[in-house]
Amino acid sequence: MTKIHILRTGSVWIKAAQVRAKGTGLARTWNGLFDREWSPELPIFAYLIEHPEGLILVDTGETARAMQKGYFPRWHPYYHVGLRFNVKPSDEIGPQLRLAGFDAADVPTVVLTHLHTDHAGGLAYFGKARMLVSAVEFKAAQGFAGRAAGYPNHQWPKDFAPELLQLPPVGADLMAASVPLTKDGAVRVIAAPGHTRGHMAVSVDIDGIMFLIAGDVSYLEQTLLDGVPDGLGVDPAAQVKTHGLIRDMARRRPLVYLNGHDPACPQRLRERQTLQVAG
């Protein structure tokens, strides 16, 4: 039987205008960085899929090292004006897996929705696992250009060499841009661009319900329902399109939306609360 476990790896605060964009173009980016209003405390979630073919972890959460001075580049404004963390060593993905009754060494597959710090901060726990990343995402995250784009690649493990996925182009159907991760097809990796160009999501079919583990497709379920991009995503038009494709899927079948930071996700998972889309 397939089961999903939600793991909280600390908390983050970002600007309110990063959660829900204010303005367009340069104004959207400016507000996403320098808005005076902070978001409420947001959880940092990772998800463990317990499948008959083996454990699959989606994202690795944040590391407690993110709290240390000098961990992020001093010259990068975002880490100093747009981001606050509360991550203790006990919050990291390794201890959280043990708390749930698992061990990081027993996880053979890790899927990274994208490579931002709060989704890839726990890479060091999974040195022997098969790591899956979008080829588009991995390319964008390389070198100084990657660090300038918000990927702290200088903190990745030296032996980090993920398997790069070439996903189908995104068209009019969410699942047409997906590939199976399990032989039974119950777990699939889906192209979900917008927050980053190589952003992915993972779908899990359980009892006729699609559980969509969506990373930062949106920070809140409500912004997905409203079709509002976030304030710092690289392609807001693509993000809004991804939102629409997910809403279309939810009209056709029961879909539980599980993302990386919405405080309501544990309740939605526990009670199987499906996405309610008008029309």
Secondary structure as GFF3:
##gff-version 3
##sequence-region A 1 279
A	DSSP	beta_strand	3	14	.	.	.	ID=ss1
A	DSSP	alpha_helix	16	19	.	.	.	ID=ss2
A	DSSP	alpha_helix	25	34	.	.	.	ID=ss3
A	DSSP	beta_strand	42	51	.	.	.	ID=ss4
A	DSSP	beta_strand	54	58	.	.	.	ID=ss5
A	DSSP	three_ten_helix	64	67	.	.	.	ID=ss6
A	DSSP	alpha_helix	78	81	.	.	.	ID=ss7
A	DSSP	beta_strand	83	86	.	.	.	ID=ss8
A	DSSP	three_ten_helix	89	91	.	.	.	ID=ss9
A	DSSP	alpha_helix	93	99	.	.	.	ID=ss10
A	DSSP	three_ten_helix	104	106	.	.	.	ID=ss11
A	DSSP	beta_strand	109	111	.	.	.	ID=ss12
A	DSSP	alpha_helix	117	120	.	.	.	ID=ss13
A	DSSP	three_ten_helix	123	126	.	.	.	ID=ss14
A	DSSP	beta_strand	130	134	.	.	.	ID=ss15
A	DSSP	alpha_helix	135	140	.	.	.	ID=ss16
A	DSSP	alpha_helix	143	148	.	.	.	ID=ss17
A	DSSP	three_ten_helix	153	155	.	.	.	ID=ss18
A	DSSP	beta_strand	163	165	.	.	.	ID=ss19
A	DSSP	three_ten_helix	174	177	.	.	.	ID=ss20
A	DSSP	beta_strand	178	180	.	.	.	ID=ss21
A	DSSP	beta_strand	187	191	.	.	.	ID=ss22
A	DSSP	beta_strand	200	206	.	.	.	ID=ss23
A	DSSP	beta_strand	209	213	.	.	.	ID=ss24
A	DSSP	alpha_helix	221	226	.	.	.	ID=ss25
A	DSSP	alpha_helix	236	252	.	.	.	ID=ss26
A	DSSP	beta_strand	255	258	.	.	.	ID=ss27
A	DSSP	alpha_helix	265	271	.	.	.	ID=ss28
###
